Amino acid sequence: MRMVRKWWKASPSIYQHLRDGGGEDLPDAARGPGTAWMPGARDGVLVYHWGGQADEEELRRLSAAIATLKPATVRKAIGEARIIALVDALLSEVSSAGLDPDGIYHLGYALATESDEREAVKLGIALLGLFDAAHHRDELMTLGRHDEFTLFALNALRNTDGDATADLWALARQVRGWGRIHLVEHLAQVPDPAVREWIVRQGFRNAVSTAYLAGTAAEAGDLAGRLAGTPDDELLEAAGEILATLTDEGGPVAGMSGYQEGRRAAGLYLGHVEARTGGFGRIAGPDAGELRHFLHVHALREYAAEHWPELLPRCAEILARPVWAELAPGALAAADDDDAFRRAVQVCELLGIPTAGALRARLRADPYGEAHWHALMRQAEPPDVDEVLALAAELLPLAEIASGPGQDDGVGPRFRAHRALDMLLQSLDAWPGRGWPLIAAGLASPVVRNRNLAVRALSAWDHATLPPEARAAVAAALRAEPDPGVRERLERLHEGLPQSPAPR
C-alpha cells in the first residue's frame, strides 16, 4: 500500500490530538458553531429526532469533490455541511460511481487522520468504512473513543471479516455520551450474554439522558426475568433506575408504554425493596445509596396512580416506612459527593425534613453548586428568601459576572458562576422587589441566558417594587445589548417602565 502524503499542514490534526492523549476539546472548537454542543450531540439529535432528507445541492457538491480524490478539494467542499445528514447517500454514490478503490481508501485515510476539522474526519471515517476495518483498526479505535466520532467509527469497525463485538464493547466502556448511546443500541442486538449483562447493569447509564437506553437495557437485559430471581445490590439498583426512568413518558424515546413487561418488572422490583427495607434499620450507619430506592419507588408510585392502580398501595406502604426518615438526615450529613447529596436533599424534601442549613453549608464550601441554589430557592418561604438572596450576593462574584453583554452560551467551567446565577434569576419573577443585585449582574452578564432571565424577572415585577435605579440600568443594558432577541425584550421592558420625572 502506497504512503499517504500529507495534503495540508495541521498542528495538530484531530487524530493526532486524540492519539497523543488530548482532551475532549478538539482543535477546531474555536471554529465551531456559536452554541456549544456536547461531543456528538448535534449528530445524535439528527439521528434520533430528524426525519428529513439530505440536501441535494450539498450531496452533488460533495460527490463531485470526492470524485476528484483530492483531500483539499473535499475539505473545501464540505463547508457548513453536516456529514451525518449526507453520509448514507454519499456512500451510495461513491459505491456506484466506479471510482478507483485505492484512491478512495487513501482519500478516506487522509481525511480521517490528517484533518483538523471534525466534519472532514467524519467523512474520512465513513469512507474507510467501505473497506475491511483490519487495515485501520487502531485509527478507528483512537477516533471512536471521542463521542463526536463514535457513531462513524462504529459503522466502520463493523466492516470486518471477523467479529467486531469485542472492539465495540471496549469502546462502549470508554465513552459516556452520545457514543455510548449509539454503541449500546448496536450491542443490544448482539446475543453475547456477557454484553447484555453489562448493558442492564451499567451500560444504559450515559451523560446525555438515561431515557435513551433504559428501554433498550430492560429488553436486551431481560430485566423482568432477572428480577424474578435473586438480584444482587448492583442489579437491583440498576433495575430501580431503569424503571423510574421509564415512568417518564415525556422523554426523548418511548417510556414504560414501550416496555411490554413493565408492569411485571415493577411488581418484582417492589417485592425486593419490600424485603430489603425490613432490614435497613439493622445496618451500621446511614447509606445514601439506599435512598435511591426511595426515589425509584416514588417515581413508580406517581406512574402507578395513573396506569397501575393495583401497585399503588404497595408503593405507598414502602414509602411510608419509618426507615427512610431514619436514613435521610444521616445520609444528608454524610454525603461525600454532589450526587449523593442531591439524592439526600430530594428524599428529605419529600419527607418534610429541613435541608436549608445543609444546603447553605454546602454552598459556602462550593458557591457554584447550581443544584443547591435551585433547591434553596425552590423551598424558600417569605420569611427566609431574603437570607438566601443575601447569601447569593455574598458568595457569587457579581462584579465579575457583570463584565458586559456578549453572546456566550454559558457552557464550560469558566461559566460556573453564571450558571449558578441562572438558578437564582429563574425564580425571581415570583419575588417582586427582591434580589435586585442579582438581576443587575444578570443584565450585564456576557451569558445570553443570564440576561434573558433578568429581563423576565423584571417584567414580572409590579412597578411599585422596582428599585430607583432599575430604569437607568435597563436603559444602559438596552444601549449595550448585542443580541437581537434580548434587545427586543429589553425594549418592551423599557417602554413599560415608569418614566423618570421631568427636571424642573
N, C-alpha and C positions, 0 to 999 in steps of 0.2 A: 504494500500500500504506500503510495507516494506521500511525502511530507505535506502537511498543510501549512501554507505560507501565511504569516500574519498580514492582514489587509488594512489595518489602521492601528495606530498606537493608542492603547488604552492603559491607564495607570490607576488602579488595576482593572482587569476585566471582572465581571461579576463572578465567573467561575474561579478566578484566582483569589478573589476576596473570600469566597466560601471555602475553597481548598486550604487556604492559609489560616483558617480559624476566625475570619471576620465575623462581625456581629450581625444582628438582624437588619440593620440599616444597610441598604445596598448603595453602590457607588452612584447610581442615577437618582437617588432620593431627592436631591435638590432640584432636579428637572421634572419631578413627578407632578401629579395633579395638585391643585391648591388645597384640597381637603385630604388630609392624611387618612389612608386606609390601612388596617392591619394587613400583614402579608397574606396574599391570596384572596382577600375579601372581595375585591371588585369582580374577580373571575368567579368566585364562589356564588356571589349573588346572581350573576348571569346564569350560571349552571342551574341553580335551584329555582330561580324566580323570573327568568326571562323567557318568553315564548316567541321571540321574534326570529327573523331570518337574517342571514349575512348580507351586509351592504354590497350590492352588485358592483358598484364603482370601486370600492376598496378591494373586492375579490379580483376584479380584472387587473387593477394596478399591481397588486402583489403577485398574481400569477405570471404576469408579464415580466416582472422583476426577477422572480425565481428562475424563469426560463433563461435568463442571461447567465446564470450560475455565478454571478459576481456578488460577493457579500456586501460590498459597499453600496451597490445599486439596491439590493434588497433592504438594507438598513434604512436607506433614504426613503424608499417607497412605503415603509411601514408607517411613518408619520405618526398620526394620532390613533391609528387603528388598534382595536382590541383583538389580539390574536385568538382568544378563546371563542369569539363570535364567528371567526372565519376558518378555524383550523380544520374542521371536517370537510368543508367544501374545498379548501386549498389542497389537502392531501388527496382528495379525489381527483382534482385537476392534475396534480403532479403525477399521480399514478397512471393516468390515462394519456399523458402528453407525449410519451415516448422520449423523455429526456434521458441524457446519459446518467446511468445509476451512479457511476463513480463520481461524477460532478455533483450530483445531488447529495451524496454522502459527505463529500468534503465541504460543500456549502453548509450543510447542517452542522457539521462538526465545528466549523469556524464560527458560525453564529452562536452556537451553544457555549463555546469555551473562550472566545476572544471578545465578545461584545460586552460593553459596559451599559447596555440598555436592556431592560428586562423583557420587553416585547420581542426584541430580536433573539434573545436567549430562548424564549418560549417557542418561537418558530423553529429555531435550530433543533431543540429537543424533539419537536414534533416531526421534523424531517428525519432525524435519527431513528425515530420510531418506525420508519419504513424498513429498517434493516435489523438484523439479528443483534439483540442487545449485548451479546457476549463481547462484541468488538469495542464497546464503550460503556460497559457496566460501571466502572469506577467513576467516570464522569457523571453518569446519571445518578448514582447514589450520592455523590457530593452535592449536585444541584438539588436533588429531591429532598435533602434534609432541610431546605428552606421552604416554608409554606407557600411562598409565591410560585414555586416551580414544581411542587409535589405532584399535582394532577398531571402535568405533562410528563414528568419522569415515570409516573405510574403507568401511563399508557405506553410509553416507550419500553419500559422494562418488561412488559407483558409479551413483547415480540421476541420470544426466545424459544429455542428448541427444547429447553429444559423447563422446569417448574419455577416460576418466579415468586412463589409464595414466600419463601424464606427471606428474600430481599425485600419484598413489600411489607412483610410483617416487621422486619428490622426497621424500615423507615417509619412505619406507623408508631413504633415505640419511641421514636426520636422527635417526631413533630407533635405539636399540641393544638394547632389552629385548624385552618381550613384543610391543610394537608392531611391531618388526622381524619377529618370527616370523609374526604374522598377515599382514602385508603381503607377505612373501616367499612364503608359502603361496598367496596370491592371484596374485601376479605370475608365479609359476611356470607358471600356466595361460595366460599371455599369449604369443603367438607372436613377439613382438618379439625378434630375435636379440641386440640390444644389452642388453636387460634380462636375458636368460638368461646372457649372457656375464658380466654383473655378479654375478648370483647365484652362479655357480660359482667365480668368482674372489674375491669379497668378501662378497656378500650373505648367505651362510649363517652368517657369524660374528655372534654376539649375546651379550649379557651374561647370559643365562639358562643356556643349555646348547646347545653346538653340535649335540648329538644331535637336537634338534628339527628342524633344517634340513639336516643332512648328506645324508640320503637324497633329500630334495627337490632339493638342488643337484646331486647326482650324476645324477638322472634328467632334470631340466629342462635342465641344462647339458651333457648328453651327455658326461659325464666320460670314459667309455671311448673314445668317438670322438675326443675331443680328445687323449687320451694316445696314440692311435695315430699322431698327427702328431709335431711337434717342439715341445713345450710350453716356454714361457719360464719364468724363475725363479718369477714370481708364480704362474703356473698350476700348476707342479709342486709348489710349497709348499702351495697350496690343496688339490691332489689328495691329497697325503700326509695333511693334516689331516682331510679328509673321510673317507678310507679308514680311518685309525686310529680315528676316532670311530665309524664303523660297526662296527668289530670288537667293540664293547661291546654285546652283545645284552641287557644288563640295563638299558638306558637307558629313557627315557620313551616312546619310539616304536620301531618296528621298526628293527633294525640291519642288518647285512650280509645277513641272511636275506631281507630285503625288497628287496634290490637285485640284480636278475637278472644284471647284468653285473659283479658284484663280483669274481669270480674273474679275468675278463679284465682289468678295470681294474687290479687289484692286480699282475698279472703285467707289464703295460705300465709301471706305475709303478716296479716293481723294476728293470726294464730301464733306465729313465732314470737311476735312482740308481746302478746299477752303472756306467754310463758316466761319471757325474759324479764318483764317488768316486775314479776313477782319476786325476783331475786336481786333487784337493783339495790334495795336497802341494805344488803349484806356486803356490798363492795367496800373496799378500804377507804376510798375517798371519792370526791366528785369527778365525773368523767364527762367532759364536754362532748365527746364523741357520741355518747348515748343520747344526747339531746337531739341528734339528727333524727332519731326515730320519732320523737315527739312531733317534729316539724313535718315529717313524712306522713304520719298518721293524721295530722291536722289537715294537710292537703287532701288526703283521701276522704276525710270527713266532709270537706267542702264539696267534693265531687259526688260523694255518695248521697248527699242531701238531694241532689237533682236526679241522679242516674241509678243509684243502688240503695234504695231506702232500707233494704234488709240489712245492710252493713252499717248503717248509721248508729244503732245502739252500741255496737262493738267498738266503733271508733270513739264515741263519746265516753264510754266506760274506761277505755285505755287512757284518754286524755285527762280524765278526772282523778286518776290515781295520785295519791299524795307524793309518790316518789319523785315526780317531776319538780314540784316545789322544793323538795329537799335537795335535788341535784343542782337546780338552776343557779341559785346565788353563789354556791361554791365554784361552779364552772365559770361564772362571770368573773370572779376574783382570780381564778387560777389560769384562765385562758392565756396561752403564751403566743398566740398568733392572731392576726386580724380575723381570719375566717372563723376560728373557734369563738372569738369574742363576739362577732356579729351573730352567730347562732345563739349564743347565750343571751344576747340582748333581745333577739326575736322571741325566744321562749319566755323570758321574763316579762316582756310586754304582753304576750298572750295570757300569762298567768296573773298579770296585775302587780308584778314585783317591780319596785322602782329601780331605774337604771341610770338616772341623770348623774348621780355622783360618780359612778364608774365611767360614764362617757366623758365627763369633764376631765377626770384624771387621765384618761386615755388621750384626750386631745392636748392636754398640757405636755404629754410626752411626745406626741406627733400631731402638730396643729393642722396637718393637711389630710387628716383622715376623713375623706368625703362621706363615707357611710355613717361615721359617728356624728358629724354635723347634721346630716339628714335625719338621723334618729332623734337627736336632741330637739330639732325643730318640729318633728312630727309629733312629739309628745309634749311640746311646750304649752303651757297654760298662761292666761293673762298675768298671774302674779309673778311668773318667773321668766317670761320671754325676754324682758329687758336684761336680765342677768346673762342669758345665753348670748344675746347680741353684743353685750359689753365684752364678754369673753372672746367673741369672734374678733371684735375690733382690737382687743389687746393682743391676740395671738397671731392674727393674719397680717402680713406685711402690706397693708393697704396702700401706702405711698408707693411701694414698688409695683404693685398691681396696676395702679393708675398711671402707667407710663405713657399713655396716649393711645388713641384708637388705631387699630390695624385690621388686618384680615386673617389673623391667626385663628386656627380651629381649636386650640387648647389641648391638642394631643401631645403626649410625651412628658417626660419627667420635669422639664423646666416649667411646666404649667400646672404643677400640683396645687399651688396656692390658688390659682384662678379656678380650678375645678372645685376646690373646697368652697370658694366664694359662691360658685353656682348653687351649691346645696343650700346656702342661706338665702340667696336672692330669689330662688324659685318659690320660697314660702312667704316673702314679704308683702305680696299683694293682699294677703289675709291679715296683715298687721299694719294698718294705716298709721303713718306718723312715726313708725319705729324702724330703727336700723338705717337712718339716713347716711351715716359714714360709709356703710357697706354699699349703698346704692350709688353714692358719689364716686366711690372707687370703681364700681362696675361701669358707670357711664364713661370713664376714661381708660378702661381696660383695652389692651390690644386684642383680646379674645372676643369675637363677634357674639358668642352666646352670652357672655357676661353683660354686654351692653343691651342685648335684647331683653334679658331678664330684668335688668334695672329699669328699662323703659316700661316693661309690662307692670312691674310693681307700682311705679309712679302713676301709671294710667289708671290703676285701680283705686288710688287714694282719693279721698274727698279733699277738695281744695283747702278746707279748714285745717287739714292735718299736715299740709306741706310746710316744710321749714322755710324761713325767709329767703334763703339762698338758692332754693330749688329752681326758680325761673332762670336766674343767671347761669346756673350750672347746665341746665338743659339747652339754653341758647349757645353756650360755649361748646357743648357737645355737638350740637347741630352744625355749627360752623366747621368743626374739625372732622365730621363723620365721613369716612371713605366708602362705606358700604351702602349701596342704593336702598336695600330693604330696610336697614336700620335707620337711614336718613328719612325715609318716608314715615316710619313710625315716630321718629323724633319730631318731625314737622307737625304731625297730628297732635302729639302731646303738647308741643309748644303753643300751637294755636288754641288749645283748650285751657291753657293755664291762665289764671287771672293776671291782668296787665298790671305792671308796676304803676304806682300813682304818678301822675304828671308832675313835673317840677313846678313849683310856684314861681 
